[in-house]
């Protein structure tokens, strides 16, 4: 047993949290498929309060998001108040006057789970109190509130070793005793895919997303990235992903200003690459088109496939790329991506293009094995016995689901 320092812990914390096993583990029963939910940051930034979160919980149910599989309602930065005399973190009394426990009860009563945000540094990215030096205390507080998900950021961390910092919070969550999904938000700066599989359930592979197709939006010392730049940063990472350990391409921007075609491509790429599906739009006022994209059963099924294998880029022909994802029961999902600004006609001769994937250990010789295909977004069906031809919209995708014949 390893005993942890009780500096800054109040009496109640001391009594509740004395020692934890030396070989603590994350809660393994969580995130067997990529987590699905919603996060406040992309739309609301620091403008968060309990009224809005309650309304978002109601909207998640009423819109069909919950029925589609979205379950986590995550409050990002700026919920924090100050620490009390014993160092216990408090919710901001102006914006969360009822407290986090009451809010968690409200969310749970609707069949959803509540997530919260903190940071490995002394302060969060918005300058609120971080968890450095308070990890066990904060995790115990979250457990008492009924929190189900912890997003842990990486601001104000100069001189801190990331693996050690995330290990400390992993151990603190385990010691608190409540299963909480641990989302590592280290931005990929220190290659978390190489060391975080035993620490968190997902890890960010890039900096923050921005609602655009191929842009880079500079903030001076760092940049937000559009859909294609984030996609391109996933090269070489698929071998690290699997049940309980996902490459996180950041929260989605569906419904936040891109075209409907781009939104459809955005959701499809995140689904194919087994990224967590965390919506970032205002669920209360989203259009029918946005709702249909976010709740599309065919794409969600591909993302949530229990095999848990991330898609690979199978064919690269410049502006047209083809991704393939092995699925359970011998199936596959195939995505055709048009990166170009104009529509492109594309033909795939299945027989000429065999597939071998050393990550999944699966291979296809289309001359010997045939599949029936179904167009996930547009309907229609066919067979790999004949070449497939499609017109790919600008910035668009076509997704086929293949089943053995």
N, C-alpha and C positions, 0 to 999 in steps of 0.2 A: 504494500500500500504506500502511496505517496501523499504526504500531507501538504496542503497548500497554504501559503501565507494568509493570515487573516487581517493584514493591514487594511484599514479603511472599511472593513466589514462591520455592519451593525451586529448587535447581539443575536437577533433572529437569524441573520445569515450565518453567524458562527455556529449556532446550534443546528442549523439545517444542512450545512455543508462543511464537513470536517476533512474527510479523506476520500480519495477516489482511487480506483485501480491504476497501477503504474502504466498499464497498456490499455488506455482508454481507446474506444473506437467510436466512429460516427454511428448513428442509428441506421443499421443496414436495411431495415424494412421499408425505407423511404426511397422514392424516385427510381423504382425498377424500370419505369418508362420516364421520358423527359417530363419534368414538372410543367403544369399548365396553370395559368393564373393571370393576374393583372397587377400592375405597379403604377404608382401615382406620378413618378418623376417626369416622364416624357411630355405629359400634358400640363401638369400642375406645378412642377418644380417645388418650391418652398410653400406654395399656397395650399397647404393641407390642413384639414380640420375634421373633427369627428362627424359633423353633419354630412360633409361630402362623402366620407368613407361609408357611412350608413346608407346613403343614397346609392353609392356604387355597388354595395352588397345587394340591395334590392334590385338594381338594374342588371346585375350579373345573373340573377335568377329569372327575372321577367324577360330578358332578351334571349334566353335560351343558351347563354354562355355556360352556365352551370351544367345544364343537361348535355352539352357538347363535351364536357370534361374539364372545364376550367374550374379550379377549386381554391386556389390561393388568392387572397386579397391582400396585397402588400403595400404597406406605408413606407415610402422611401424617406429621404433626409428631411429634417426640419420639424419632426414631431417632438423633439426633445425640449424639456425645460431645463432646470438646473439639478444639481445633486443636493440631497439634503445633508444634514449635519453628519450623518454616518456614511455619506458618499453614495447613497442609493439614487439612481437616476429616476427622475420624475418626468411625466409627460407635461408638455406646456399647458398650464392651467387655463390660458386664454383660448386656445384652439381645441384642446381636449379636456374640457372641464369635468366630464363624467369619469375620466380616467380610462386607461387601457383595458383594465379587467372588464368593465362594463361594455366597452366596444367589442372586445373579443367574444363576450357572451352574445351580443347582438349578431355578430358574424356567424358564430357557431350555430345559433338558432335557425339560420337559413341554410344550414348544411354546407357551409363554407369554412375555410381556415384563414387565420389572420397571420400576416407576416410583418416583420419590423426590420429596421435598418440600423446598423451601427458601423463603426470604423475601427481599424486596427491601430490608428494613431490617437493622439491626445484630443484631436478635434476631427469632426467629419468634414466632408468636402464643402459644406455650407457653414462651417465654423461652429457647429453645435458640439456638445461634449461627446468625445469618442470613448472607446472602451479600454484604451491602454491602461494597464494597472488595475482595472476594474472588471476583468473578463469574467471571473467566477461570480462576482457580485451581480453583474448585469445579466448573465445567463440565468441565474437563480430568480432574478426579478422577472425576466421574460417568462420563465416557467410558471411563476405565480400568477402572472397576468393571463396565461393561457395562449401564449404565442406558439405558432406552428412552423414558422419559417424565419430564418435570420439571413439577411443579405449583409455581407461584411465587406466594407469598402477599404480603400488603400491610400487615402489622403493623409497628410501630415505624418509620414512614416519614415522620414530621413533617418538612416542609420539602423533601421529595424530589419532583421532577417525575415522574409515573408513566410518561409516554411515554418519557422518557429512561432511566429505570431499567429498563424492560422491553426497550428497545432494547439496552442494555448486555448484558443476559443473553441476548437473542436472538443478538447478535454473538458472545458467549462460547461459546454452544452450537455455532454454526457453526464457530468457530475450533477447537473441540475435535475436530471432524471426524467425530463419530458422530451419525447421525440420531437425534434425540430429539424427541418430540412436546412442544411447549411450551404448557402450559396456564396461561393468565393468570388469577390469582385476585385481582382488584382490587376485586371486589364491586360493580362498576358505579358507583362513586362519582364517577369522572371520565369517564364515557361512553366506555369503551374501544372500543365498537363503531365509534366515529368515527375511531379512530387505530390500532387494533391489528391490522388485517387483514394487514399486512405483517410483523408481529412474532410473533404466536402463532397456534396452530391453533384455539384457542377462548379465550373470555373470559367470566368470570362476569358475569352481568347483575344479580345481587342479592346480598344478604348470605346468611348460612347458612340452610339448610333445617332444618325441625323436623318430626317425624312427626305431622302433624295436618292436617285438611282445610282450615280457614279461619282458623286462629289466628295470633296474633302472640305470641311468647314473649320477653319483655323480659329483657335482661341488664344493664340500667341505661343505658349509653350507646349501646347498639345492640340490635337485636332479631333473633331467628330467625323465619322465616316458614313458614307452612304451604303446602300445594299451591296453593290458590286465590290467595293474595296473590302468590306467585311468578308464577303464570300471568298475573295482571293487570299485572304489571310488564313483560311482554313486548310490550305495545302499541307499535307503531311501530318495532320492531327488526328485523322479518323481512327488510327490504331489505338489511341488512348481512351476512346469513348466506349461506353457499354452500360448495361444496367447498373444504376446507382452512381454513375460517374460520366457526366456529360460535358461536352464542349459547348459553352454558352456563348452564342453569337450576339448577345444583348437583347434587351426588350424590343418588341416589335413596334413599328411605326405605322401599322395598318390603320387607315382612317385619319391620319395626321397630315395630309396634304399632298401625297403622291397621287398619281393617276390610279384608276381602278385596275388597269392592267398591271401596273407596277406593284400595287398592293397584293394582287393575286400571285405574282411572281415571288414577292417577298415572303409571304406565308408558305408558299410551296417549297422554296429553298430551305427555309428554317425547318420545315417538316422533314424534308428529305435528308438533311444533315443531322437529324436527331437533336436539334437544339431545343432547349426549353422554350415553350410557347407562352410567353408572358406579354399580354396585350398592354398597350400604353396609351390608348385613346380614351375619350370620355364616353363611357358605356351608356350614359343617360341620354345622349343625343346623337348616337351614331346612326348613319344612314342604313337603309336596308341592304345596300350593296356591301358596306363594311361588315354588317352582321353576317351576311351570307358567306363572305370570305372567311371571317374568323371562326365560324361554326361549321365549316364545310366538313361533312362526315368522312368523305373519302380521304382528304388530306390529313385530317386528324388521325384516322386509322393508320395511315402510313407513318406518321410521327410516333404514334403510340404502339407500333408493332413490338411484340414482346421479345423478338429476337434481339433488338437493341443494337443493330449495326448501322453505322453512319454511311451515307451514300458516298461513292467515290466518283470522281470525274473519269468517265469511261472513254469518251471521245472528245477531242478538242480540235475544232476546225475554225479557229479564229473567233468570229462573232457568234458562231453557233457552238454550244457545248452540250454534251449529253452526259447526264449523271445516272448511275444505276445503284439501287439500294436493295440488297438481299432482304427478303421478308420471311416470316414464319411460313411453314407448310410448303416450302419450295418455291414460293412466289418471288416476284421482283417488282419494284417500282422504277420506271424509267422517266426521267425529266429531260425535255429538250428546252434549252435556254437560248433565247435570242438577245444577245447583249446590245445589238445594233439599234440605231434610231429609226430604222425603216423595217417593214416586214421582210422576212426571208423565207423562200421556199427551200424545203429540206427533205431529202430522201435518205432513209436508212435501209440498206440492204442487210437484213439480219444475217443471212447466210455467209456474207463476206466478213462480218465482224463478230468473231467469237469473243467470249468474255471469260477472264480468269481473275479471281480475286484472292490474293494470298492472305488477306486479313480474315475473311470469313471461311476460307478454304473451299469456296464454291466456284464452279466453272460451268460455262454453257457452250456447247457446240450446236448452233442453230440448224446445222445440216442434219443432226441426229435427234434433236429434241425440239419439239414445237410447244409454243405457248399461245394461249388465247389472251388477247389484250382488250382492255376496256379503257376508254378515255375518261379520266377521273373528273375533269372539269366540264367537258363539253358533251359527254355521252358518245355513243358510237362504239363499235367493237370490231375485232378482226383477229387475224392470226399472224404469227411470225413466219408462217409458210410463204408469205409474199412480202415484198418490200413495203415499207411504210413511208408515206409521203404526207407532209403537212405544210401549211403556211403558218409560220410562227410570227405572231404579232410583234411589233417593235416593243422592246423591253418586256417581252412576254414569254410565257412558257406553255408547253403542252406536257401533260403528265399521263402516262399509261401505267396501268397495273396489269402485270403479267401473271397468269395462272397456268400451271402445267396442264397440258392436254392429255 
